Amino acid sequence: MPLLNWQALKPNQVTGTVFNELDDEQVLGELNMELFEEQFKTRAQGNPTDLSNMKKKVVQKAPSKMSLIDPNKAKNLAITLRKGGMNPAGICAAIETYDQSLAIDFLELLEHFIPSDFEMKLLLNYEKEGRPLEDLTNEDQFILRFGKIPRLNQRINTLTFMGNFPDTVKRLQPQLNSIIAASMSIKSSTKLKKILEIVLAFGNYMNSSKRGAAYGFRLQSLDLLLETKSTDRSQTLLQFITGIIQEKYSDLANFHTDLHFVDKAALVSLDSILQDIRSLERGMEMTKKEFLVQDDCPVLKEFIKTNSEQLEALIKDSKTAQEAYGSVVEYFGENPKTTQPSMFFPLFGRFIKAYKVAQQQIQQKKKMESESEEKESSSPSKAGAQKGPMMPKMPQMDLIAELKKRQVKPQVREGKDGALEDIITDLRNTPYRRTDGRRPAQRQDT
């Protein structure tokens, strides 16, 4: 006969179901199956199958132990227990005594196998009936023992918290330190303040003919220094300002050395840090409550004694980081509520990086000019060749040196591609005035 491709239940899955109350052999005894076999037999079918013998074979192959929990859960539990490297009794004893030798990832896996009320009811009823526990699978026996541990869920959560605590603190502390150091160093840097003053002066000078004077600018405007180019597009505004700093304000040239951990602070999410610290606070409170219930546990007592002060110090540092960050963001005209460290600190990081590149480009340019001048001075063909009133040709001469030799006041042009050479000449010869006719008020540094 053809096979009926149904999904058969295993013998250990029939317990407690309707199929346990059915007697299919009685039905077969009441019916004449010869007609059925004749109509459903296959062409190569042999003698009729002896159903009773077949059932005996199935019974002989059936597992000797039974299971009351979900088969998939039992399978996954068996895999998890093998990973633990301990026998089931040892695992349960370790949880009861808060033994921190249990791996954190193993504890997190065990949490998924905390038995439900229904599962515990089935297992406890089986035990109350006086039936041998040895007839249960190893997984069922573990779940029965596992589920009897008092406050099982709280114990596993406490153990997990205790195991994760050192690594969490170790991860959060450097992030807080970077926020504090970067915030304080940026706010306290007098060199950075002077750099921004120079940028403000150039910006106001460039805009003086069409716009009113600006008392400050948003920090993202620093990116525009790379986009604004000279008339011949040979240099950017940042390169020009960098040259001015090197020549006139050499003490500011290394301003970036005052700023600490800016790049690291740019990678930090302050909100995430504060959320993690609140989670640590809740975990410590949970551990203290667990100790109140079981005050004879030396492991809990030692953990609370050792780590409470460390957590308090971390909380204190988090408040310092919040205050320092909020203060520096407001100091530079930004909103700390809408400006995250990942937005604020990269503004300085990009500016410092671009400034260093501009320094290198200026040095490279000077080197090339020096080499060129050496070649010209050593060439005999050019000695005494220049006559008459014409000015000598000076290729690749430094822009500032060239402007010093020119006494004619050039016309100022506006826009990103305006003549920066003309602007800086006027800036040196004519003191800057606001468009409202008065000099800017002297600002007091705080």
PyMOL commands that set and color helices and strands:
alter all, ss='L'
color gray80, all
select helices_A, chain A and resi 11-14+18-21+24-30+34-40+51-61+71-84+88-96+104-113+117-128+133-135+138-147+152-188+190-207+219-227+237-248+250-252+255-258+262-265+270-293+298-331+341-377+380-382+399-405+420-429
alter helices_A, ss='H'
color red, helices_A
deselect
rebuild
show_as cartoon
